Amino acid sequence: MIYFIQSGTEGPIKIGYAKSSVKNRLKSLQCQTSCSEELHILGVIPGTVKDEHEHHYAFHAFRLQGEWFSPDPILLDYINSETSISNCPDCSVRWSCSLESDGPEFSRCPLHSAPM
């Protein structure tokens, strides 16, 4: 999964890839970084490491350092347009839902497997 994690409400945004739990990745990043602001997940979309690299390239103009990007309105608009409000009763995380007739990309919340 490709995730978008932001530091605070106006801080930089990390575009990353998690093979399994984005929630665990968030906890790990919070401990690893020296961010004084709390990290929170802006959105999650299905994807691979290759997709992560494509996102880094697409938003290279906003790169601050490594996988961290400036919260430019273009990037924020992209995150909002590519993710949708979850129906998860336990969180308000956004993630991508397929518009295909065979249903959403995720049948469970990608953060803690709660049914949607």
Steps between C-alpha positions, in 0.01 A plus 500: 500500500608856431447725798503874556603591856515861617685657789251711693227680311717710271832317501679295236340191345675165467412294194591143576430134440395248763502131417251426776382723784491875440397544862819325616703709256349816650601389850850416379542837327377688806772332706774534233448863408586795716166660410361698788164488323283190505497308172165405349386313191342716230420215267581157368477363146583158358845481346847352476853627560506597131182707552663668800797602282261632234329715763839632613582591141158656434536731801877559480446878481373488858771269641661627817727207584483129429135392501372819667313758294367851554123503564439687175132541400567290187618205710217544752243518218644180354475320834142618544400401147664156508372399841149491635351526847506162664195335646711351775326542835835521683686767303460783256786397271445545131585239241443432136193314389475363151220633285488167318183294522676229702519725805760676709871423493482429872217309663644577843663807647867474395615628839345250736289268290167628628218419256386791287 
